[in-house]
Amino acid sequence: MAEPDDLYTLRQEFYVGNFQAAINEGSALGRVNPDLETERAEFVYRAHLGLKEYDVVLREVKEGGDTPIALQAVRLLAVYESRPEQREAVLATLQALLNDAATASSPSLQTMAATIYLKEGSVKEALRAVHLGMTLEQRALMTAIYLRLDRLDHAQRQLKQMQAADEDATLTQMTGAWVDLAQGGTGYRDAQLLFQELIAKYGSSALLLNGLGVALIHQGQYEEADKHLMQALREDPDKSNADTLVNLVATAQHLHKPQETVAKLLSQLQKCAPTHPYVTMLSTLDTAFDRLQAQFASHIVHA
């Protein structure tokens, strides 16, 4: 008979984006197997990062020394997120740790490195960091990376390996929903049902509500999608979840909401996530439009 998994609930709450619930669970566990203590701390601190409580991690996780590599990796992510001026140093440290035989095989390091590279927009570097991973979380991350690379075939392959390992796992089900969205067609409805099941089981989170919202948008159910996305925004203390804002821009446009509403959402997005791909794309398009407009005006003047 398998031993009970003391960290099961903690992991699930973290994976579905219920970060405060994950912190509460980790704090309530009391004494756990010493072999699991570092992992418990890792997920609790990652949940603090999910709530943007970077100072907690920076204060409690000491740099270097006897600090386990898993917690050092979480600290690097906290530094990256909260201290933009130190990002180059974080990337250099990550590269050194990934090249060090004593630390390179750490799944936690590989996962944090891939996460940071994705935030940098270095998708291939992210894949390189995690491509040998064997944990469910690493395979879920690889699936997400392949979807960003428009390699649905590779994403489906990773999902099949996750399903073979544990098809009932929450992370497997959630990854399956993202793949369903990428497949389109009946996949949109399948993804909707999966996200609804997860919300019924774990409660709402920005991650799950956004997944549900995207599935509904693709089915043309804009009012229903907008309702769930507005719920995600209301539950966000500082209204700074970039995915929520991007998806609300989409529903606002489909529902023909006033331009002032769209402009406010875009302003919030630009403020909280200036390097988000959606923001940089809009900036590029605005620049191109201004350039063409100037050229057109110049032709008129000289005509």
VOPAGU-2260 file (C-alpha; in pm, 1 decimal, decimal comma):
REM VOPAGU-2260
SITE   aa  ch    i         X         Y         Z
SITE  MET   A    0       0,0       0,0       0,0
SITE  ALA   A    1     138,4     341,7     -98,7
SITE  GLU   A    2     238,3     586,0     173,5
SITE  PRO   A    3       4,7     887,4     212,9
SITE  ASP   A    4     128,0    1198,0      30,7
SITE  ASP   A    5     146,3    1471,0     294,4
SITE  LEU   A    6     194,4    1742,3      31,7
SITE  TYR   A    7     -81,6    1634,6    -207,1
SITE  THR   A    8    -331,0    1910,5    -118,4
SITE  LEU   A    9     -58,8    2175,9    -103,5
SITE  ARG   A   10      56,3    2092,0    -456,1
SITE  GLN   A   11    -294,8    2082,8    -599,8
SITE  GLU   A   12    -390,1    2419,8    -453,0
SITE  PHE   A   13     -72,2    2569,0    -594,8
SITE  TYR   A   14    -119,5    2416,7    -939,5
SITE  VAL   A   15    -472,9    2555,4    -978,9
SITE  GLY   A   16    -362,6    2901,1    -865,3
SITE  ASN   A   17    -517,8    2901,6    -517,6
SITE  PHE   A   18    -205,7    3052,8    -367,3
SITE  GLN   A   19    -343,1    3163,9     -29,9
SITE  ALA   A   20    -500,5    2821,1      18,5
SITE  ALA   A   21    -164,7    2663,3     -61,6
SITE  ILE   A   22       8,7    2881,2     198,5
SITE  ASN   A   23    -255,8    2795,0     456,6
SITE  GLU   A   24    -222,2    2424,5     381,2
SITE  GLY   A   25     155,4    2436,3     403,9
SITE  SER   A   26     138,7    2617,5     737,4
SITE  ALA   A   27    -120,8    2377,2     879,1
SITE  LEU   A   28      72,6    2062,2     798,2
SITE  GLY   A   29     282,1    2071,7    1112,8
SITE  ARG   A   30     564,0    1821,1    1112,9
SITE  VAL   A   31     620,6    1630,7     789,8
SITE  ASN   A   32     871,9    1373,3     677,8
SITE  PRO   A   33    1214,1    1547,2     679,8
SITE  ASP   A   34    1259,1    1442,9     316,9
SITE  LEU   A   35     954,0    1655,4     228,5
SITE  GLU   A   36    1038,0    1964,8     430,9
SITE  THR   A   37    1227,7    2141,4     152,7
SITE  GLU   A   38     952,9    2065,2     -98,0
SITE  ARG   A   39     688,3    2199,4     139,1
SITE  ALA   A   40     886,8    2520,8     183,9
SITE  GLU   A   41     940,0    2546,0    -191,4
SITE  PHE   A   42     568,0    2532,1    -273,7
SITE  VAL   A   43     475,4    2770,3       8,5
SITE  TYR   A   44     731,8    3025,1    -110,0
SITE  ARG   A   45     622,0    2982,8    -471,0
SITE  ALA   A   46     267,2    3052,5    -355,3
SITE  HIS   A   47     391,2    3374,8    -193,4
SITE  LEU   A   48     540,0    3466,1    -531,4
SITE  GLY   A   49     202,1    3394,7    -689,5
SITE  LEU   A   50      58,1    3658,7    -455,6
SITE  LYS   A   51     348,4    3892,9    -541,0
SITE  GLU   A   52     473,2    3876,9    -183,4
SITE  TYR   A   53     833,3    3886,0    -297,3
SITE  ASP   A   54     959,0    4039,1      25,3
SITE  VAL   A   55     856,5    3727,8     220,4
SITE  VAL   A   56    1077,6    3508,2       4,7
SITE  LEU   A   57    1369,4    3752,2      -1,3
SITE  ARG   A   58    1354,3    3794,2     376,2
SITE  GLU   A   59    1321,2    3427,3     469,6
SITE  VAL   A   60    1524,7    3246,2     203,9
SITE  LYS   A   61    1892,6    3317,4     246,1
SITE  GLU   A   62    2117,7    3349,5     -56,7
SITE  GLY   A   63    2367,6    3066,5    -113,8
SITE  GLY   A   64    2527,1    2895,5     181,9
SITE  ASP   A   65    2341,3    2592,7     314,6
SITE  THR   A   66    2013,1    2691,7     148,8
SITE  PRO   A   67    1882,7    2397,9     -61,1
SITE  ILE   A   68    1911,9    2456,4    -435,5
SITE  ALA   A   69    1531,8    2432,8    -472,0
SITE  LEU   A   70    1486,5    2732,9    -241,5
SITE  GLN   A   71    1776,8    2921,6    -400,3
SITE  ALA   A   72    1598,3    2882,3    -732,8
SITE  VAL   A   73    1273,3    3021,8    -588,6
SITE  ARG   A   74    1469,3    3315,2    -446,9
SITE  LEU   A   75    1615,2    3386,4    -790,3
SITE  LEU   A   76    1263,5    3411,2    -930,6
SITE  ALA   A   77    1169,9    3651,5    -649,9
SITE  VAL   A   78    1470,5    3870,1    -729,8
SITE  TYR   A   79    1390,8    3859,2   -1100,8
SITE  GLU   A   80    1030,8    3967,6   -1043,7
SITE  SER   A   81    1092,9    4238,3    -785,3
SITE  ARG   A   82    1429,5    4387,6    -884,4
SITE  PRO   A   83    1443,7    4453,5   -1260,3
SITE  GLU   A   84    1790,1    4606,3   -1230,1
SITE  GLN   A   85    1925,2    4268,2   -1114,2
SITE  ARG   A   86    1776,9    4055,7   -1391,8
SITE  GLU   A   87    2101,7    4021,9   -1584,3
SITE  ALA   A   88    2269,8    3897,8   -1268,2
SITE  VAL   A   89    1986,9    3648,6   -1210,0
SITE  LEU   A   90    2026,7    3511,1   -1563,3
SITE  ALA   A   91    2401,6    3476,4   -1515,2
SITE  THR   A   92    2351,9    3292,9   -1185,0
SITE  LEU   A   93    2095,1    3062,1   -1342,4
SITE  GLN   A   94    2330,8    2974,7   -1625,5
SITE  ALA   A   95    2609,3    2898,5   -1379,4
SITE  LEU   A   96    2385,5    2671,3   -1172,7
SITE  LEU   A   97    2257,7    2490,7   -1483,1
SITE  ASN   A   98    2615,9    2431,9   -1592,9
SITE  ASP   A   99    2723,7    2303,6   -1250,4
SITE  ALA   A  100    2704,3    1924,2   -1228,1
SITE  ALA   A  101    2623,0    1950,0    -856,7
SITE  THR   A  102    2301,6    2146,8    -918,3
SITE  ALA   A  103    2205,8    2103,7   -1284,1
SITE  SER   A  104    1989,0    1794,5   -1222,5
SITE  SER   A  105    1761,8    1967,7    -970,0
SITE  PRO   A  106    1402,6    1957,0   -1104,6
SITE  SER   A  107    1321,3    2270,3    -905,5
SITE  LEU   A  108    1613,1    2461,3   -1056,1
SITE  GLN   A  109    1518,2    2347,0   -1406,4
SITE  THR   A  110    1156,1    2452,1   -1352,2
SITE  MET   A  111    1243,3    2794,8   -1210,0
SITE  ALA   A  112    1497,9    2851,3   -1488,2
SITE  ALA   A  113    1238,5    2767,7   -1754,7
SITE  THR   A  114     988,0    2998,7   -1585,3
SITE  ILE   A  115    1234,0    3287,8   -1583,9
SITE  TYR   A  116    1339,6    3229,0   -1943,9
SITE  LEU   A  117     974,1    3233,9   -2049,0
SITE  LYS   A  118     932,4    3569,1   -1875,5
SITE  GLU   A  119    1236,6    3687,1   -2070,7
SITE  GLY   A  120    1075,2    3571,0   -2393,5
SITE  SER   A  121    1356,4    3317,7   -2443,4
SITE  VAL   A  122    1127,9    3026,2   -2526,3
SITE  LYS   A  123    1397,7    2798,2   -2667,6
SITE  GLU   A  124    1616,9    2856,8   -2362,3
SITE  ALA   A  125    1319,6    2766,3   -2143,7
SITE  LEU   A  126    1274,6    2440,9   -2332,2
SITE  ARG   A  127    1644,6    2364,8   -2309,3
SITE  ALA   A  128    1633,0    2412,3   -1931,4
SITE  VAL   A  129    1348,1    2166,8   -1874,6
SITE  HIS   A  130    1352,9    1927,0   -2171,6
SITE  LEU   A  131    1501,7    1637,9   -1972,9
SITE  GLY   A  132    1249,9    1674,7   -1691,2
SITE  MET   A  133    1047,5    1376,3   -1575,7
SITE  THR   A  134     809,2    1523,9   -1317,7
SITE  LEU   A  135     447,7    1600,8   -1403,9
SITE  GLU   A  136     506,9    1969,3   -1349,5
SITE  GLN   A  137     804,3    1969,9   -1584,8
SITE  ARG   A  138     605,5    1787,2   -1851,8
SITE  ALA   A  139     320,3    2035,0   -1807,1
SITE  LEU   A  140     567,2    2318,2   -1852,7
SITE  MET   A  141     712,5    2153,3   -2163,3
SITE  THR   A  142     359,6    2119,6   -2300,6
SITE  ALA   A  143     299,7    2491,2   -2247,7
SITE  ILE   A  144     628,5    2575,5   -2418,0
SITE  TYR   A  145     547,4    2360,9   -2720,8
SITE  LEU   A  146     207,7    2532,0   -2746,3
SITE  ARG   A  147     383,6    2870,4   -2749,9
SITE  LEU   A  148     605,0    2737,6   -3029,3
SITE  ASP   A  149     295,6    2625,2   -3223,6
SITE  ARG   A  150     409,4    2264,4   -3199,4
SITE  LEU   A  151      79,7    2101,5   -3109,3
SITE  ASP   A  152     218,2    1760,1   -3205,0
SITE  HIS   A  153     493,2    1779,5   -2942,6
SITE  ALA   A  154     249,5    1919,9   -2686,3
SITE  GLN   A  155      15,0    1626,2   -2745,7
SITE  ARG   A  156     306,3    1386,4   -2701,7
SITE  GLN   A  157     394,8    1538,0   -2364,3
SITE  LEU   A  158      30,8    1521,0   -2255,7
SITE  LYS   A  159      14,2    1150,9   -2345,6
SITE  GLN   A  160     317,4    1088,2   -2125,7
SITE  MET   A  161     150,0    1276,1   -1840,4
SITE  GLN   A  162    -167,6    1073,2   -1887,7
SITE  ALA   A  163      32,8     750,5   -1884,7
SITE  ALA   A  164     196,1     855,3   -1556,8
SITE  ASP   A  165    -121,0     981,1   -1383,0
SITE  GLU   A  166    -424,9    1060,5   -1595,3
SITE  ASP   A  167    -633,3    1163,2   -1292,4
SITE  ALA   A  168    -383,0    1418,2   -1162,4
SITE  THR   A  169    -512,0    1774,7   -1147,8
SITE  LEU   A  170    -206,9    1896,5   -1338,1
SITE  THR   A  171    -268,5    1641,1   -1613,5
SITE  GLN   A  172    -633,2    1743,0   -1645,7
SITE  MET   A  173    -548,5    2112,6   -1656,3
SITE  THR   A  174    -276,1    2055,2   -1915,6
SITE  GLY   A  175    -526,5    1855,7   -2119,0
SITE  ALA   A  176    -758,4    2156,8   -2117,0
SITE  TRP   A  177    -485,8    2382,9   -2258,1
SITE  VAL   A  178    -415,4    2129,6   -2532,2
SITE  ASP   A  179    -789,0    2110,2   -2606,4
SITE  LEU   A  180    -793,0    2488,0   -2652,5
SITE  ALA   A  181    -501,1    2467,3   -2893,8
SITE  GLN   A  182    -671,4    2190,4   -3093,3
SITE  GLY   A  183    -987,6    2396,5   -3140,5
SITE  GLY   A  184   -1317,6    2259,8   -3269,9
SITE  THR   A  185   -1481,1    2038,5   -3010,3
SITE  GLY   A  186   -1176,0    2096,5   -2792,9
SITE  TYR   A  187   -1318,0    2432,6   -2684,3
SITE  ARG   A  188   -1621,1    2263,0   -2529,2
SITE  ASP   A  189   -1402,9    1991,1   -2373,5
SITE  ALA   A  190   -1177,6    2256,9   -2218,5
SITE  GLN   A  191   -1479,9    2445,4   -2085,7
SITE  LEU   A  192   -1608,2    2134,2   -1909,6
SITE  LEU   A  193   -1265,5    2056,2   -1763,2
SITE  PHE   A  194   -1222,1    2405,8   -1621,4
SITE  GLN   A  195   -1576,0    2398,8   -1480,6
SITE  GLU   A  196   -1501,1    2067,2   -1308,9
SITE  LEU   A  197   -1180,3    2204,9   -1157,9
SITE  ILE   A  198   -1360,0    2518,9   -1034,5
SITE  ALA   A  199   -1633,1    2302,9    -879,2
SITE  LYS   A  200   -1364,5    2098,1    -702,2
SITE  TYR   A  201   -1114,3    2363,8    -596,3
SITE  GLY   A  202   -1304,3    2690,5    -617,0
SITE  SER   A  203   -1230,8    2979,8    -847,5
SITE  SER   A  204    -886,2    3120,0    -913,0
SITE  ALA   A  205    -758,3    3366,2   -1171,6
SITE  LEU   A  206    -589,9    3078,0   -1354,0
SITE  LEU   A  207    -903,5    2863,5   -1377,8
SITE  LEU   A  208   -1138,1    3154,1   -1449,7
SITE  ASN   A  209    -913,3    3269,9   -1732,7
SITE  GLY   A  210    -901,2    2920,4   -1877,2
SITE  LEU   A  211   -1278,8    2901,6   -1865,7
SITE  GLY   A  212   -1306,6    3249,9   -2011,4
SITE  VAL   A  213   -1083,2    3164,8   -2307,7
SITE  ALA   A  214   -1282,3    2847,9   -2377,8
SITE  LEU   A  215   -1605,7    3048,5   -2378,5
SITE  ILE   A  216   -1461,6    3324,8   -2597,5
SITE  HIS   A  217   -1366,6    3070,0   -2861,6
SITE  GLN   A  218   -1726,5    2945,3   -2859,6
SITE  GLY   A  219   -1864,6    3295,6   -2904,9
SITE  GLN   A  220   -2012,8    3304,9   -2552,6
SITE  TYR   A  221   -1876,1    3651,7   -2483,9
SITE  GLU   A  222   -2116,0    3762,1   -2210,0
SITE  GLU   A  223   -2057,6    3443,3   -2010,9
SITE  ALA   A  224   -1683,1    3473,8   -2060,4
SITE  ASP   A  225   -1688,3    3838,9   -1953,2
SITE  LYS   A  226   -1876,8    3745,4   -1634,6
SITE  HIS   A  227   -1610,4    3495,8   -1527,1
SITE  LEU   A  228   -1325,3    3727,2   -1624,1
SITE  MET   A  229   -1477,6    4014,6   -1426,5
SITE  GLN   A  230   -1496,0    3779,8   -1128,6
SITE  ALA   A  231   -1123,7    3709,2   -1172,8
SITE  LEU   A  232   -1055,4    4083,2   -1181,2
SITE  ARG   A  233   -1265,6    4149,7    -868,6
SITE  GLU   A  234   -1078,5    3881,7    -675,6
SITE  ASP   A  235    -739,9    4025,2    -777,3
SITE  PRO   A  236    -636,1    4265,5    -497,1
SITE  ASP   A  237    -434,3    4500,4    -719,6
SITE  LYS   A  238    -610,1    4428,4   -1052,5
SITE  SER   A  239    -278,6    4332,3   -1210,1
SITE  ASN   A  240    -328,7    3986,1   -1358,7
SITE  ALA   A  241    -215,4    4039,5   -1717,3
SITE  ASP   A  242    -403,6    3741,2   -1859,7
SITE  THR   A  243    -728,9    3864,3   -1706,4
SITE  LEU   A  244    -681,8    4211,1   -1852,8
SITE  VAL   A  245    -592,7    4081,2   -2200,3
SITE  ASN   A  246    -896,5    3853,9   -2207,3
SITE  LEU   A  247   -1122,5    4133,4   -2081,0
SITE  VAL   A  248   -1001,8    4353,1   -2366,3
SITE  ALA   A  249   -1114,7    4077,3   -2603,6
SITE  THR   A  250   -1461,0    4041,9   -2448,6
SITE  ALA   A  251   -1504,7    4419,3   -2426,4
SITE  GLN   A  252   -1441,2    4450,8   -2797,8
SITE  HIS   A  253   -1669,9    4161,8   -2889,6
SITE  LEU   A  254   -1944,7    4305,4   -2670,5
SITE  HIS   A  255   -1894,2    4652,9   -2818,1
SITE  LYS   A  256   -1829,9    4811,2   -2480,4
SITE  PRO   A  257   -1739,0    5183,3   -2479,5
SITE  GLN   A  258   -1388,3    5267,1   -2599,5
SITE  GLU   A  259   -1324,2    5422,2   -2259,9
SITE  THR   A  260   -1362,0    5076,9   -2104,3
SITE  VAL   A  261   -1111,9    4922,7   -2346,2
SITE  ALA   A  262    -870,7    5212,6   -2296,6
SITE  LYS   A  263    -886,0    5173,6   -1917,0
SITE  LEU   A  264    -812,4    4801,2   -1941,8
SITE  LEU   A  265    -521,1    4864,1   -2177,8
SITE  SER   A  266    -385,8    5132,1   -1945,3
SITE  GLN   A  267    -397,4    4890,2   -1650,1
SITE  LEU   A  268    -224,8    4624,7   -1860,0
SITE  GLN   A  269      52,6    4859,4   -1975,1
SITE  LYS   A  270     110,0    4969,7   -1617,8
SITE  CYS   A  271     126,0    4626,3   -1455,8
SITE  ALA   A  272     287,9    4428,6   -1740,1
SITE  PRO   A  273     478,8    4660,7   -1973,6
SITE  THR   A  274     676,5    4373,0   -2126,2
SITE  HIS   A  275     376,3    4144,4   -2184,0
SITE  PRO   A  276     371,8    4014,6   -2546,1
SITE  TYR   A  277      29,5    4172,2   -2604,1
SITE  VAL   A  278     158,7    4512,3   -2489,7
SITE  THR   A  279     474,9    4493,5   -2701,2
SITE  MET   A  280     268,9    4386,2   -3004,2
SITE  LEU   A  281      36,2    4684,6   -2961,2
SITE  SER   A  282     335,9    4915,3   -2924,4
SITE  THR   A  283     485,5    4780,1   -3246,0
SITE  LEU   A  284     157,4    4822,8   -3431,1
SITE  ASP   A  285     113,6    5178,3   -3297,5
SITE  THR   A  286     464,4    5270,4   -3409,3
SITE  ALA   A  287     406,9    5122,8   -3754,4
SITE  PHE   A  288      75,3    5306,0   -3786,2
SITE  ASP   A  289     230,2    5638,4   -3683,0
SITE  ARG   A  290     509,4    5589,6   -3936,6
SITE  LEU   A  291     266,3    5513,7   -4219,8
SITE  GLN   A  292      46,3    5804,9   -4117,1
SITE  ALA   A  293     345,8    6038,9   -4129,1
SITE  GLN   A  294     446,6    5907,6   -4471,3
SITE  PHE   A  295      90,7    5951,6   -4602,5
SITE  ALA   A  296      75,0    6306,9   -4467,4
SITE  SER   A  297     409,7    6384,9   -4631,0
SITE  HIS   A  298     280,7    6262,8   -4969,3
SITE  ILE   A  299     -27,6    6483,1   -4937,7
SITE  VAL   A  300     184,8    6791,2   -4854,4
SITE  HIS   A  301     408,3    6735,8   -5158,0
SITE  ALA   A  302     127,1    6641,5   -5394,0
